[in-house]
């Protein structure tokens, strides 16, 4: 599972850079400054959570079963949160009205929060080391 988590983290990080560069260079003349800022929020949260998954996949501080749960919550959260933000920010460029699925944005945010909470709670279960 650790390998799957760190590979996913790498892919999400890579895509953050690619999507962010695309927004900065390709979308800038096509959408409003407000929409660019919104789009960048999606990129930022995707990158933050790529780093979270990189940590989760490479640490021994979190039990394997908790890693799996965190992974799925964070991944689903990023897809729903950042994905919907990308769609909403570029809504004027497509025939599909992304506002109809805008309700998934806070659901994605909630899933990411749940991933964080599970991670934090797993730290409370660590045994104290007096060294």
Steps between C-alpha positions, in 0.01 A plus 500: 500500500786740579627476142152572363466802731836656410446438127159667524662787692757541224233498230286755687806721553603475136149580383490799737803648329372424150147625569635809680729585208214447258284741701773762521587490131213346307190605692600852596373661178183287499350543847468782750760583765251385765464165323880464480517558876229239554683256272824558693319409822427158353864461394627603845275256686594221259870563566452525878329164500758346268754589771272357771478171309877501450539525877233238572652253256853541629453509877492222757305718744165400350361147509457335161121472529476870586723590205257330266202687646684835488606430142147440373349797684771738383501373141121519468508842664759634257310365201172651613635825645772597254328337205178691555692824553679449168165451333333795672791734422495406131121477474483768229717288270268199477144414408458310827385712794731398785284698742260204492764286673645776716353331807784244488760765586416513873457123506855468367621745762328299771664179378844665517423623853396149604832369365685754714293412808571128458870577465503720812304245703748230398779714648323503836526121504879509473682365802723752674872446445715628787817515288 
